[in-house]
């Protein structure tokens, strides 16, 4: 299983700043320059810590600060002057290191102490939903995965031989539910020629389950265990495919 998916990783965003500065070099242009600063820390399930801070200018990397080595790095040549100015301020370097190496992770520990539910893993429920087009014989089968936590998840459609499918697959984004869990929809369009002769499987990989969750649709599809993966495919024959 994907290592990133397996690890429980708590994160706090410490600083998110967005500055809009009127461009002075060309007053007639009336364009805006955008400067961004972002910092965060991770507290991993094994107790290790990670922290990071970076700045961007007009959507591109500008400078970054390595919390472990306490050094600044310029991403572009125009940032070298700014990098040297920040490196010359030793008090500022100490302040940043304290903020991200200690204060940020202590905030995470406080969150886990008073709201321990945030680190509890929730098993995904998987349902297959059919949509039959009115203007063609195609079928869209949506793999609806919901109720899972943490957010990191991998959902794929598998075809013949258990190979991942790309053509005809449309994936959405992880969306929040009202209870703190997440949901995701991944759809597969099936042509008339493949209906009744080919089976397709929705594969779900999540850190809350030790084994992969697989729900099969089509020819020779096995019954679905409601307790493990949700229910069988729901059919909506009068819905038009988008």
C-alpha positions as CSV (number, residue, x, y, z in Angstrom):
1,X,0.0,0.0,0.0
2,X,1.1,3.5,-0.7
3,X,3.3,4.7,2.2
4,X,1.8,8.2,2.2
5,X,-1.7,6.8,2.5
6,X,-0.8,4.5,5.4
7,X,0.8,7.1,7.7
8,X,-1.4,9.2,9.9
9,X,-0.2,12.8,9.5
10,X,-1.7,15.6,11.5
11,X,-1.0,19.1,10.1
12,X,-1.6,22.7,11.3
13,X,-1.3,25.7,9.0
14,X,0.5,28.3,11.0
15,X,0.8,31.2,8.6
16,X,-1.1,31.9,5.4
17,X,-0.6,35.4,4.2
18,X,-1.6,36.9,0.9
19,X,-0.4,40.4,0.0
20,X,-1.6,42.4,-3.0
21,X,0.8,45.2,-3.9
22,X,0.0,47.8,-6.6
23,X,2.6,47.7,-9.3
24,X,4.6,50.9,-9.2
25,X,7.0,50.3,-12.0
26,X,4.3,50.9,-14.6
27,X,1.4,53.0,-13.1
28,X,-0.5,52.8,-16.4
29,X,-0.7,49.0,-16.3
30,X,-2.8,48.9,-13.0
31,X,-1.7,45.3,-12.6
32,X,-1.2,43.7,-9.2
33,X,1.7,41.7,-7.9
34,X,0.9,38.8,-5.5
35,X,3.2,37.8,-2.7
36,X,2.3,34.7,-0.5
37,X,3.8,33.2,2.6
38,X,2.9,29.7,3.9
39,X,4.1,27.8,6.9
40,X,3.0,24.5,8.5
41,X,4.1,21.6,10.6
42,X,3.5,17.9,10.6
43,X,3.2,15.5,13.6
44,X,3.5,12.0,12.3
45,X,2.0,8.9,13.9
46,X,5.5,7.7,14.9
47,X,6.2,10.9,16.8
48,X,8.5,12.5,14.3
49,X,8.1,16.1,13.4
50,X,8.4,18.1,10.1
51,X,8.1,21.8,9.4
52,X,8.3,24.0,6.4
53,X,7.9,27.6,5.3
54,X,8.0,29.1,1.9
55,X,7.2,32.3,0.0
56,X,5.9,32.7,-3.5
57,X,5.7,35.7,-5.9
58,X,3.1,35.9,-8.6
59,X,2.4,32.2,-8.2
60,X,6.0,31.0,-8.4
61,X,8.4,29.8,-5.7
62,X,10.5,32.7,-4.3
63,X,12.3,31.6,-1.1
64,X,12.0,28.9,1.5
65,X,13.2,28.3,5.0
66,X,14.6,25.0,6.2
67,X,13.6,24.7,9.8
68,X,16.1,21.9,10.6
69,X,19.2,23.6,9.2
70,X,17.9,27.1,9.9
71,X,18.9,28.3,6.4
72,X,17.1,30.2,3.7
73,X,17.1,29.2,0.0
74,X,16.4,31.4,-3.0
75,X,14.4,29.7,-5.7
76,X,15.2,32.4,-8.2
77,X,18.1,34.9,-8.7
78,X,15.9,37.9,-7.9
79,X,15.3,36.5,-4.4
80,X,19.0,36.3,-3.4
81,X,19.0,39.8,-1.9
82,X,15.9,39.1,0.2
83,X,17.5,35.7,1.3
84,X,20.6,37.5,2.5
85,X,18.6,40.1,4.4
86,X,16.7,37.4,6.3
87,X,19.9,35.4,7.0
88,X,21.5,38.4,8.6
89,X,18.8,38.7,11.2
90,X,19.7,35.9,13.7
91,X,16.9,36.8,16.1
92,X,14.4,36.2,13.3
93,X,15.9,32.8,12.5
94,X,15.7,31.8,16.2
95,X,12.1,33.0,16.3
96,X,11.1,31.1,13.2
97,X,12.8,27.9,14.4
98,X,11.0,28.1,17.7
99,X,7.6,28.7,16.0
100,X,7.8,25.8,13.7
101,X,9.9,23.2,15.6
102,X,8.2,23.7,19.0
103,X,5.2,25.9,19.2
104,X,3.4,24.5,16.1
105,X,3.7,20.9,17.2
106,X,2.7,21.7,20.7
107,X,-0.5,23.2,19.3
108,X,-1.1,19.9,17.5
109,X,-0.6,18.0,20.7
110,X,-3.2,20.2,22.4
111,X,-5.6,19.5,19.6
112,X,-5.1,15.8,20.0
113,X,-5.5,16.0,23.8
114,X,-8.8,17.8,23.8
115,X,-10.2,16.5,20.5
116,X,-8.9,13.0,20.2
117,X,-11.6,12.1,17.7
118,X,-9.7,14.0,15.0
119,X,-7.1,11.1,14.7
120,X,-9.6,8.3,14.6
121,X,-9.6,6.5,11.3
122,X,-13.0,5.9,9.7
123,X,-13.6,3.0,7.3
124,X,-15.0,4.0,3.9
125,X,-18.4,2.9,2.7
126,X,-18.5,2.0,-1.0
127,X,-21.6,2.1,-3.2
128,X,-22.0,1.6,-6.9
129,X,-24.6,3.8,-8.6
130,X,-25.8,3.3,-12.2
131,X,-26.9,6.0,-14.6
132,X,-28.5,5.0,-17.9
133,X,-28.4,7.6,-20.7
134,X,-31.6,8.5,-22.5
135,X,-30.0,9.2,-25.8
136,X,-27.6,6.2,-26.0
137,X,-27.0,2.8,-24.6
138,X,-24.1,3.7,-22.5
139,X,-24.1,3.3,-18.8
140,X,-22.2,5.4,-16.3
141,X,-21.3,3.6,-13.0
142,X,-20.2,5.8,-10.2
143,X,-18.2,4.4,-7.3
144,X,-19.3,6.5,-4.3
145,X,-16.9,6.3,-1.4
146,X,-17.9,8.1,1.7
147,X,-17.5,8.3,5.5
148,X,-13.7,7.9,5.5
149,X,-11.0,9.6,7.5
150,X,-8.2,10.6,7.1
151,X,-8.6,12.3,3.8
152,X,-5.9,10.5,1.8
153,X,-7.4,7.8,-0.3
154,X,-6.9,6.0,-3.6
155,X,-9.8,5.0,-5.8
156,X,-9.4,3.3,-9.1
157,X,-11.5,1.4,-11.7
158,X,-10.1,-1.9,-12.8
159,X,-10.9,-3.8,-16.0
160,X,-9.9,-7.1,-17.6
161,X,-7.0,-8.7,-15.7
162,X,-7.3,-6.3,-12.8
163,X,-5.6,-3.5,-14.8
164,X,-6.3,0.1,-13.9
165,X,-8.5,1.9,-16.4
166,X,-7.9,5.5,-17.7
167,X,-10.2,5.8,-20.7
168,X,-13.8,6.5,-19.7
169,X,-12.9,7.3,-16.1
170,X,-13.9,10.6,-14.5
171,X,-12.6,11.3,-11.0
172,X,-13.8,14.0,-8.6
173,X,-12.2,15.5,-5.5
174,X,-12.3,14.6,-1.9
175,X,-15.2,16.6,-0.4
176,X,-16.0,17.1,3.3
177,X,-19.0,15.6,5.0
178,X,-20.7,17.3,7.9
179,X,-19.3,14.9,10.5
180,X,-15.6,15.5,9.7
181,X,-15.3,12.6,7.3
182,X,-14.8,12.8,3.5
183,X,-16.4,11.5,0.3
184,X,-15.2,10.9,-3.2
185,X,-16.9,9.9,-6.5
186,X,-15.2,8.2,-9.4
187,X,-17.2,7.3,-12.5
188,X,-16.7,4.9,-15.4
189,X,-18.6,5.1,-18.7
190,X,-19.3,1.6,-20.1
191,X,-20.2,1.1,-23.8
192,X,-23.0,-1.2,-25.0
193,X,-20.5,-3.7,-26.3
194,X,-18.9,-4.3,-22.9
195,X,-22.2,-4.6,-21.0
196,X,-23.0,-8.2,-20.1
197,X,-19.6,-9.6,-21.1
198,X,-17.1,-7.6,-19.0
199,X,-16.8,-7.1,-15.2
200,X,-15.4,-3.9,-13.7
201,X,-14.2,-3.4,-10.2
202,X,-13.9,-0.3,-8.0
203,X,-10.7,-0.5,-5.9
204,X,-10.4,1.5,-2.7
205,X,-7.2,1.8,-0.7
206,X,-7.4,3.6,2.7
207,X,-5.3,3.5,5.9
208,X,-8.4,2.5,7.9
209,X,-8.5,-1.0,6.4
210,X,-5.7,-3.5,6.3
211,X,-6.9,-5.0,3.0
212,X,-8.1,-3.3,-0.2
213,X,-11.9,-2.8,-0.6
214,X,-13.2,-4.0,-4.0
215,X,-16.7,-3.8,-5.4
216,X,-17.5,-5.4,-8.7
217,X,-20.0,-4.4,-11.3
218,X,-21.1,-6.4,-14.4
219,X,-20.7,-9.9,-15.7
220,X,-20.1,-12.5,-13.0
221,X,-20.1,-9.8,-10.3
222,X,-20.2,-11.3,-6.8
223,X,-22.7,-10.2,-4.1
224,X,-21.5,-7.3,-2.0
225,X,-21.1,-7.6,1.7
226,X,-23.1,-4.6,3.1
227,X,-21.0,-4.5,6.3
228,X,-17.7,-4.2,4.6
229,X,-18.2,-2.3,1.4
230,X,-21.7,-0.8,1.4
231,X,-24.5,-2.1,-0.8
232,X,-25.1,-3.4,-4.3
233,X,-25.4,-1.1,-7.3
234,X,-28.4,1.2,-7.3
235,X,-30.1,1.6,-10.6
236,X,-31.5,4.9,-11.9
237,X,-32.6,4.1,-15.5
238,X,-34.1,7.5,-16.3
239,X,-31.2,9.8,-15.4
240,X,-29.3,11.4,-18.2
241,X,-25.5,11.1,-18.1
242,X,-23.7,14.4,-17.9
